[in-house]
Amino acid sequence: MSKKAVIILSGGLDSTTCMAVAQADGYELYPLSFHYGQKAAIELESAKRASAFYGVQDRHFIADLKGLIRGSALTDADKEIPTGRSGDEQDIPVTYVPARNIIFLSIALSYAETIGADAMYIGVNALDYSGYPDCRADFIAAFQEVINKGTAAGVSGAGIAIKTPLQFLSKAEIVKLGTELGAPLHLSHSCYFGTDPSCGVCESCALRIRGFQEAGVKDPIPYAVEIDWKLA
């Protein structure tokens, strides 16, 4: 019998690479995306295209959480998305979405248990993570304990594992991994503003651009500003 994995798929660089890892690990892919009122709703189109790339568009589920999650520059019209942040800052920025990964993992967990999945993949990262507390390894370990103690799958011994293959990779290493696995990075979208072409100046774009530069790879998506891809 094939193994099943729920992939939390935003449509960005990390989650798209994460899905490529799950496929390489031999899992049957069940992509799960969330429409939570994000300004960059264009990323959901990227998630749809990535799902189609792997031939699992019929299993791609988009959960509608609009209006339930607020309090972030990524969701609220009266909060500005900052530009000029490098991603090296360790303060919690205004782009933090309250309890987002807790909510996403909880819904993914229910879905995973329902379909009999063995694992959930999420592209959290503890290096280039913008200071978000729900991307740290200790949070993931704590949520794994919740699964082990609070689900039928957990207490029965079968269990559902949280897979975080990008947890301790730099953005450059993520780019290299995605490239090596043939992930459709050309279909991914990372810009906080959700523009096409990507703005190139928000923190998410800055992290992505630096990752491709340091990996020595030209990003296949377009930007609104000129980028020197040979810069290392």
Secondary structure, 3 states (H helix, E strand, C coil): CCEEEEEECCCCHHHHHHHHHHHHCCEEEEEEEEECCCCCCHHHHHHHHHHHHCCCHHHCEEEECCCCCCCCCCCCCCCCCCECCCCCCCCCCCCCCCCHHHHHHHHHHHHHHHHCCCEEECCCCCCCCCCCHHHCHHHHHHHHHHHHHHCHHHHHCCCCEEECCCCCCCHHHHHHHHHHCCCCHHHCCCCCCCCCCECCCEHHHHHHHHHHHHHCCCCCCCECCCCCCCCC
